[in-house]
């Protein structure tokens, strides 16, 4: 399907609860692509190195913002965390995540885990399915409300910023809106949710013109690595930004993938 040329559109102009999670997972992660493999290698080695350097007295509390139907960001944090919150807005994605994790994730993720285990830190996890099921918590909420967390009964519990020890946000901030201001706000909310010097990894589609999930159109901001670097360097330290997969073979209408790592605050 030809990718759409999108005018600027706000996040709340789109119906996210009907996002076809099963279609998205099969189309994007049914097999391990070379660009995702490169991202996995980068994030794997970064998290393992930071954990070894910092020698925390307890395992981390991690957050994956906007996972959709993608488990590999959470898997990249698995050996280092005693809890991982999957902070997701779409009702369909939340239902998919809960079923996938609680049922023992599907075989397609084994290829992703195999890449992670090339670093010895990941080989300490004997049963990643059981480990993820034990520590994962799927929370339905927006990236724009990362300072609030839903609790039982539908009420909201106000929590301070800077509460998570490690975080990931993959293909979210640029893929939830057509407005650059909302992209920047999403990145700020993500980084501000992390403790000072907490390691993070964030991935973005480069020069995206918007995308289809099944037959539904969703927005995007056409960002470059310079936009990512400019946004993150005001929020974080030790920022490293790389462009991967410039063959852009996943779909029409983008120019590769961007992976950024760093430490929150302390800039």
Rosetta blueprint (number, residue, H / E / L):
1 X L
2 X L
3 X L
4 X L
5 X L
6 X L
7 X L
8 X L
9 X L
10 X L
11 X H
12 X H
13 X H
14 X L
15 X L
16 X H
17 X H
18 X H
19 X L
20 X L
21 X H
22 X H
23 X H
24 X H
25 X H
26 X H
27 X H
28 X H
29 X H
30 X L
31 X L
32 X L
33 X L
34 X H
35 X H
36 X H
37 X H
38 X H
39 X H
40 X H
41 X H
42 X H
43 X H
44 X H
45 X H
46 X H
47 X H
48 X H
49 X H
50 X H
51 X H
52 X H
53 X H
54 X H
55 X L
56 X L
57 X L
58 X L
59 X L
60 X E
61 X E
62 X E
63 X E
64 X E
65 X E
66 X L
67 X L
68 X L
69 X L
70 X L
71 X L
72 X H
73 X H
74 X H
75 X H
76 X H
77 X H
78 X H
79 X H
80 X H
81 X E
82 X E
83 X E
84 X E
85 X E
86 X E
87 X E
88 X E
89 X L
90 X L
91 X H
92 X H
93 X H
94 X H
95 X H
96 X H
97 X H
98 X H
99 X H
100 X H
101 X H
102 X H
103 X L
104 X L
105 X L
106 X L
107 X H
108 X H
109 X H
110 X H
111 X H
112 X H
113 X H
114 X H
115 X H
116 X H
117 X L
118 X L
119 X L
120 X H
121 X H
122 X H
123 X H
124 X H
125 X L
126 X L
127 X L
128 X H
129 X H
130 X H
131 X H
132 X H
133 X H
134 X H
135 X H
136 X E
137 X E
138 X E
139 X E
140 X E
141 X L
142 X L
143 X H
144 X H
145 X H
146 X L
147 X L
148 X E
149 X E
150 X E
151 X L
152 X H
153 X H
154 X H
155 X L
156 X E
157 X E
158 X E
159 X L
160 X L
161 X L
162 X L
163 X L
164 X E
165 X E
166 X E
167 X E
168 X E
169 X E
170 X E
171 X L
172 X L
173 X L
174 X L
175 X L
176 X L
177 X L
178 X L
179 X L
180 X H
181 X H
182 X H
183 X H
184 X H
185 X H
186 X H
187 X H
188 X H
189 X H
190 X H
191 X H
192 X H
193 X L
194 X E
195 X E
196 X E
197 X E
198 X E
199 X E
200 X E
201 X E
202 X E
203 X E
204 X E
205 X E
206 X L
207 X L
208 X L
209 X L
210 X L
211 X E
212 X E
213 X E
214 X L
215 X L
216 X E
217 X E
218 X E
219 X L
220 X L
221 X L
222 X L
223 X L
224 X L
225 X H
226 X H
227 X H
228 X H
229 X H
230 X H
231 X H
232 X H
233 X H
234 X L
235 X L
236 X E
237 X E
238 X E
239 X E
240 X E
241 X E
242 X E
243 X E
244 X E
245 X L
246 X L
247 X L
248 X L
249 X L
250 X L
251 X L
252 X L
253 X L
254 X L
255 X L
256 X L
257 X E
258 X E
259 X E
260 X E
261 X E
262 X E
263 X E
264 X E
265 X L
266 X L
267 X L
